[in-house]
């Protein structure tokens, strides 16, 4: 019975994916290969993490839990790096900076959550929470990189003029930084604006179904959203400022 349900759900899921791929090819957008590959990867990753969580629950290994969190951060850094299209920079150094930034901000978020008892270090608790937070940092950087490249191209002549009169890289970068941060945090700001009105977040639904008092369920969900907002804003801010400070402002584009 369970196997038949799984097959049924899987077929339906891939029908949705296939429709998007057909639409993509029809409109010649050019994303269908990425969508096809990522749909398979996401399924394999979800199955894999499910098996790993069951394994960790049995053995409760702190070292293994930390290793998985670090692997999650590295994978998120690698995905974000794929959106970084400036060829003038050493990709290995950029990857290292992304990894350190996401790791630092994740610790800054998870540390207080552990301290107040919002989450504990059990694998089934800490790994999903870290996943939510790390994914936020990854998404914000991906959006920031895409927007930065566009703005750099649009303002290239203006930036060259500022550099010619002696403006520092950080001064030039500050002109577009606010727009970058606004663009990078759009998904999170929209999510917070729509929570409870357009959509009811899954964590809150689960808590309510488990019998949690509505006020407590709402506060727990809000804490998760606030943590994600912190990650979205701080990862982009810290990375961008360190990036320009360490490697300078370069105009070469793909």
N, C-alpha and C positions, 0 to 999 in steps of 0.2 A: 504493500500500500504506500509506504513512504517512498520507495523507489519510483513508483509511477507518478507520484506527486512531484518529485524532484525533476523527473524528465519533462513533465507537463510545464512546470514553471520555467525550466531552462529553455524549452522550445519557444515559449511566449516571450521570454527575455530577448532571445536572439532574433525573433521577428521584429521587435522594436529596434534593435541595433541594425538589422538588415534594411529596414525602411529608411533609417537615417543615412545609411551608406548609399542606398539607391538614389536618395534625394541629393546627396553630396555629389555623386557621379553625374547625375542629370544636370545639376547646376554648375558642374566643373569647379567646385570649390577647392578640391585637392586634399581633403582631410580623410578620405575613406580608408586609406591604408593604415593611418595612425589609429583610426577608430576601430578597425578590424583587429589589429594587433593588440590594442589596449583592452578591448573587450575580453579577449582570451586571457591576457595577463592578469586582469583584475579578478577574473573567476579563479584562476589558479592561485593567485595570492590570497584570496579570501579562504579558499579551501585549506591552503597551507597554514595560514595563521590560526584557523580553527583547530587544526590538528596540533599545532604547537602549543596553543593555550591549554588544551586538554592535557598534553604532556607536562607542561609546567605546573598545572594544578595538582598533578599527582606527586611531583618531586619538589615543587616549591623552591626552585633554585634561584637565589638572588643574582648570582653571576650570569646565569642564562637569561634572566629577565633583563638585566642591564645590557647584555650583549644584543638582545633583540631590539631594545629601544635605540641603541647606537646604530644598528643596521637600518632601522626605520628612518633615523635622521640622515644617514648617508644616502639612502635611496631618495628621500625627499630633496636633498641637496643636488643629487644627480639630475633629477627631473627638472628642478628649477634651473640648473645650468643649461639644460637643453634649450631654454628660452633666451639665453644670453647670446646675442648675435653679434657682439662687437669683436672683431677679429684682432684688434690691437692689443688685447690683454691675454696673458698666459692663463689658459683655461684651468690648469692644475691649481694655480694660486687662487683663482676665483672660486673654484670648488672648495678649497680649504677654508676660504673666508666665509662662504655660505654655510658650510658645516659648523664652523665655530660659532657663527652668529645664531643659527637655529638652536644649537646645543645650549648656548648661554641663556637665550631667552626662554627656552623650554624649562631649564633648571630654575630660572627666576619665577616661572609660573607654577611649576609642580611643587617646588620647595614649600611655599606657603600653604598650598592645598594639602600637602602631607602634614604640615605642622598643625593645622587646625582640625585635622581628621576628616576633611572632605573626601579624601581618597586614601587608601592604604597601599602598602607595597605588595599586595597579592597580585600575581600575574593577571588575573582576570579583571582586576580593577585598574592597575597602573598602566598596563599596556594599551587598552582602549582609550584611556584618558590622554596619554601621551600621543597616541595616533591622531586624535582630534586636534590637539594643539599643534603638533608638528605639521599636519596637513595645512593648517591655517597659515603658518609661516611660508610653506612652499607655494601656496596659491598667491599670497601677497607678492612674493618675489617674482613669480611668473608674470603677473600683471604689471608689476613695476618695470621689469625688463622690456616687455613689449611696448609699454607707453613711453619709456625713456628713449628707445630707439626712434620712435616716431617723432617725438619732440626734438630730438637731436638733429634729425634730418630737416625738420621744418625751420629750426632756428640756427642752422649751421652758419649762415652768413653773419647773423647777429652775434653769435658766439665768437666767431673769428675776429669780428670787429672789437669785441670786448677784450679778447686776448691781446690784440694789437696795441691797445692802450694801457696794457699792464695789469688788467684785472686778474686776480688769483683764480685758480681752478675752483676753489671752494666758493668764492664769490659768484662766479659764473653759474656753478651748479645750484646755488641757492635760489636762483631765478626760476628754475623749473622743478625744484624739489617739492614744493607745496602741491603742485599739480600731480606729481608722481604719487605722493602719499594719498591724495584724495582718490585717485584712480585705483590704487592698490587696495584700498579699504572699502570700496563700493560694495562687494558681496557681503561683507560683515555688517556694514551699516544698514544695508537693506534687510538682512536677516534679523537684526535687532528691531528694526522698525516694524517688520511683518510678524514677529513672533507673537502668537496668540490671536492674531487677527486674520492673517492670510494662511498661516500654517501653525500647527501645534507641534513643537519639537518632540522627537521620538523619546528622549530620555524622560521628559515629563509625562508622556503617555504611559510609559512603562511603570513609572513610580505610582501614578494614579491607579493603574490596574492592579498594582501590588498592595494597594490599600493605604498609601502614604497620604497624609493630610495635605490638601491642595496647596496651602500656603507654603509648606515645606518643599513640596514638589516644584512649585514655581520658583522658589529661591534657589534650589539646587540647579534648575535649568538656567536661571539667570547667571549663576556663578560660572557655569560652563560657557555661556555666551560671552561673558565679560573676559574670561580667560582667553577665548579665541580672539576677541577684539585686541587685547593686549599683545598677543602674538602677531597678529596682522600688522599692527602699527609699529611695534618695536623692532621686529625682524627687518622690515623694510628700512626703517630709519637708521638703525645701527649699521646694517650692511652697506647702505648707500653712502653714508658719511665716511665709514672706514675705507670703503672702496676708493672714493675720490681722494681721500687723505693719503692713502698708501700708494695708489697706482696712478693718480692724476686723471685729468679729463682728456680723453682722446676722441677724435672725431671720425676715425675710419669706420665705415659701415660695410655690411655685406653688399 
